[in-house]
Amino acid sequence: MSDDRGPVTGRRILTVLLVLSAAVHVRLAFGATGPVLAGLDGLVAAAAVVSLLLLLRRADGPALLACAVAGGLGVALFLVPGLLAVAQGRNWTAWLDAWAFGGLLLDAMVVRIAVFTLRRAEGAPRR
């Protein structure tokens, strides 16, 4: 199930997840309430596209790590503003937004699959 470029199944799953994550973050950037959030969503979408290109070009350790970092940025973009708003006693409406929550789930899956694929690729015997 693996070749020189790492486990095939993990790469395929990551490819689909990164495309979906980039699409969701582009949609969130155009529907954002403020310019800062729109810019951050745009940056996360760009990070997903760059890591996707790295994954398609060469699915080695650094490419898989870039995928995990891009997913981590998306998770942080959802959680950090929400936790700061709740800590200040304000209401954070993104917790109820289906697109934002879907982006969180996609980004969390990107991190998990990238880390598992990285472990499997690094643990595979070298030829």
Beta strands, then each sheet from edge to edge (+ up, - down):
strand 1: 2-3
strand 2: 6-7
sheet 1: 1+ 2-
end
